Amino acid sequence: MTEVVPRRVAPRPRPASATFGGIGAEQPGVEPPAGPDFAALHAGPEFTRLRARFRRFAFALTALFLLWYLGYVLLAAYAHELMAIRLTGSITVGLALGLLQFASTIAITALYVRWARRRLDPAVAALRADAGVDR
């Protein structure tokens, strides 16, 4: 029988890093696009204050609305006599409170828009101007 001896093949050179279609590979003579350093902006004190201001407002309103909604659900579940009181004609306390849920949602939205235009938008515009971001 003939003995099969494996042939030695020179290994292929591998690129320094694997890229997909050249994405991520640095090309000589091509500079990355100039622009703001978003990581530095995100870590900056102005952005941190802006984020804290937004969170205080948004979380407080969210908590307030959830308490109001939970109160409505608990009243509907456990205070049947109260919710069945007729205010006028076929309008009951339960129906009035249910409609107030919709009204409070609209009021919260309007309050947020007003607050954001007065407090949030000017701070965002100043941050964008400092960063050199064009609209």
TAVEN-V206141 format. One record per backbone hydrogen bond with DSSP energy under -0.5 kcal/mol. CO is the residue of the C=O (numbers start at 1). NH is the residue of the N-H. Records with the same first field share a line. If there is no record, write none. Layout:
# TAVEN-V206141
CO: NH ; NH
This chain:
# TAVEN-V206141
3: 5
4: 6
7: 9
19: 21
20: 23
22: 25
23: 20
27: 30
29: 31
36: 38
37: 41
38: 42
39: 43
40: 44
41: 44
44: 48
45: 49
46: 50
47: 51
48: 52
49: 53
50: 54
51: 55
52: 56
53: 57
54: 58
55: 59
56: 60
57: 61
58: 62
59: 63
60: 64
61: 65
62: 66
63: 67
64: 68
65: 69
66: 70
67: 71
68: 72
69: 73
70: 74
71: 75
72: 76
73: 77
74: 78
75: 79
79: 83
80: 84
82: 85
83: 94
85: 93
88: 91
90: 92
91: 87 ; 88
92: 96
93: 97
94: 98
95: 99
96: 100
97: 101
98: 102
99: 103
100: 104
101: 105
102: 106
103: 107
104: 108
105: 109
106: 110
107: 111
108: 112
109: 113
110: 114
111: 115
112: 116
113: 117
114: 118
115: 119 ; 120
116: 120 ; 121
119: 123
120: 124
121: 125
122: 126
123: 127
124: 128
125: 129
126: 130
127: 131
128: 132 ; 133
132: 134
